[in-house]
């Protein structure tokens, strides 16, 4: 059950440019959070900006009763969070949403993180390692500066394949190229997990559909409440057994969805339905 | 300290009611906050049948406000009565249904379904949603249509009938009087203000529907003014709505003449707002030597004849 409470900032680390690791005291989130879940959080008690923001959970420590966020300061909500002093307060509701589901035994996990969308994969990588499941993280950005977690993720023991559009670190080009190159070589079954810009998620969904792979994507629309009351964060998703897509709340029915069930921008049907039609 | 209020024959344990569209069907906040702390809950707008609502993006943050075009996505009255109400009514808070319709007859039919159900305290009539193509504002923007909808609902139910008026009119008093004449028991004032936010890079509206309804602290002075005008125009009680985020804000509406208030956008900012505002209201009463919140209603000392323009 999510808890709504005032939360103290107990750890704050700038990791280059606009990127910060922020650790908050929040016993319920620390205890119950699963990889892929998020919190709705807002710094301080000021009126501006009005709304809380959703952030994927980077990690949680039940012992310390804390969770950590990976935040890029890019707007009024994230700027205010990153400007909080140690001991500063935030209003926080969490943990929220559906987590990623682990792959079946014998299947390898290919995690695809774009920019700050890499956040949930530190948490998921840890969980998969604990379960003894193989995972590889494809971490993409425009430049090296957009991959500030690279060293930490490797230190954590995750196998990371970086890719940058300018080639400043890792393979040159989009992260989905690195993913496809690996999928071409893979000898074991693969399951895809993606979080990042919508265009990247859409590309991962197409790759999964073309190769007959399962993929889970974490969607990030604007959210008002985080608990399904405002209906502001809906996405077009085709449920199991539904004749056509329906608007579903990313906060309560996601943010993690089966990529084949999402109706992507510019498309009129889910990949699941298109593939079923092609088979019929 | 007595925070209880009474309006349209309904006793509310306190004057704070969750506004339609900002509190889902109530159960979403079960376990997150104590629902019994609320004076009441108004459901998300309900038609006879489920509705898909408007295309995303549906919300955009604006200065001290929120612009939305949800388009009345909802589960429909039958699912609400069958699947939500039995559990919602176990919480000690008044349950109001926000009644929607594409036609006058649909409003009346939804009201009849509510009338036959157990556990509904009253009906808020949504004649003011700016985000649907038919119904909604079409009924709230013409006093004759307001009269027609309210009279039809009045004839369909014994439950208290509470039209929710639109601020997107020149003179809200006309609409308040039309609703009163048609048999309304109380009024909710106000719904959202019609707005438009533009993504200048894409040169498109920020919302999928185009225009949207503005809510939040940005609209509060407009809302207080319109609730005050409506309260002065009619004998039935008015429920004030618009940008309430603190006890001070709620007090403005009560002093302006409202018997209760609704909290909307602030639910998103902090669903724990009710406990905080109630404590602050109690402290205010104590500070002003009053024992009943009701004593404050309509106590505004407005400048009289001597006011110069």
Interface residues (C-beta under 8 A of the other chain):
Chain A: X1 X2 X3 X4 X5 X42 X47 X48 X49 X50 X51 X52 X91 X93 X221 X222 X224 X225 X227 X228 X229 X230 X231 X232 X233 X234 X235 X246 X247 X252
Chain B: X21 X22 X23 X24 X28 X29 X31 X32 X33 X44 X52 X53 X56 X57 X58 X59 X60 X61 X63 X64 X65 X66 X68 X70 X73 X216 X217 X245 X265 X267 X268 X269 X270 X271 X272
